[in-house]
Every structure is written in structure tokens, then in C-alpha cells.
Amino acid sequence: MILEALGRVRAISLSCGLSPNVKREQIEKDDMTYAMWGIAVGLALMFGVSLRRYRRSLLRKREIRWMDQHHLLDRLREQLGWSLQK
């Protein structure tokens, strides 16, 4: 019974590409390292996306402020003879 269970464990470890001499602690440590790297990469991606969206919103606000100050649309309407009423 015990030998049969050990045989199954060895078969599972070999099917995962692990050598039978690798200690379980080493496997858990490596898994934890990959998990931490995954979390770090995920946080970096979220931070990058939020920073990009924030910078775009600032540029959009600056563009709206510039258009408001220069009244570009109003001057075009006057040149083309368009009115605001339909």
C-alpha cells in the first residue's frame, strides 16, 4: 500500500517534469517566487495603465482649456456664416 502510494507520487512528479530527487521545499519555494513575480508584474501593469490614462486626461484638459481660450470654433463659425441655432 505504501509502496503503491509512493509510486503514484513519483509518477506524478515525473509527469510534471520534475526529477525524483527534487525536494518538495524547493518546489514550493520556486512556486512562491513565480507567484511573487506574477503579482509584481500585475501591479506594474496596472500602475502603468493608470498613469497613462491620467496623463491622457491631463492632456485632454489642457486641450479643452486652450480651445476655450482661443475660441477656435467661434471664429470658424463666423467665417463660414454658421449660427449656433438649428
C-alpha angles and dihedrals in degrees: 000000000000092000090050091053091047089051090054092049090050091048091050092049091048092048089055090054095254123136115236090241095062111109120234092234091059091051093050091047091052091047090052091050092052091047091052091048089050092052092047093050091047092051091047091052092049091048092048093050093047092048091050092050091048092051091048091052090051091051091048091051090049091050092049091049091050093049090048092052096045098041091215094164092049091053091049091050090051092049093049095040095238122149130211092237120081 
